[in-house]
């Protein structure tokens, strides 16, 4: 319940992060086969609750290549679910998040990276979809990419929140179709969802008070903290 509350708040505040926050807590007490669908359920609920705050900023021209590729990547991630070592996965994702956030937070200037166009957006979306199906972590790669693009607060959140909601909704349907959303997952969801809903509401209220600069710093800070949380069990 505490993990769900914290994950919901972060998702409401930043537009992503449920999986990044709660996996560092839940994987100590829940096996990956239960944690992955539970993260996705809580993420979908949280994203659905708060997307109205950025609906006006969703740009379909930026979104559709990333979104289409992400949907295609979800079944690939689900198929890897039973073949991935959770310790190695946590360590790899944690190192990636730590390196990126450290570089971006210490840089003297913030880049506006325009290389690659829609093809690069699609590659990022595909990789995010694979991670979404594998662990519910569809957010980190699109969020990092949006940071490199130099978009405004609302534009950035509109793109990656709409992406996350669609990709994770697809992942949930795929998991349910494969029988991975079990009765035990449903029981755990009953404990987690009240915290998710309360946390998302609080986070969305805090988001409205953020400037572009503060939002950028919070997003990078969350990525760094999430990286530490994922790396710590391996040390």
Helices and strands as residue ranges (DSSP letters): H 2-14, H 18-26, H 32-50, G 51-57, H 60-79, H 86-106, H 117-135, H 139-149, H 153-177, H 183-207, H 212-232
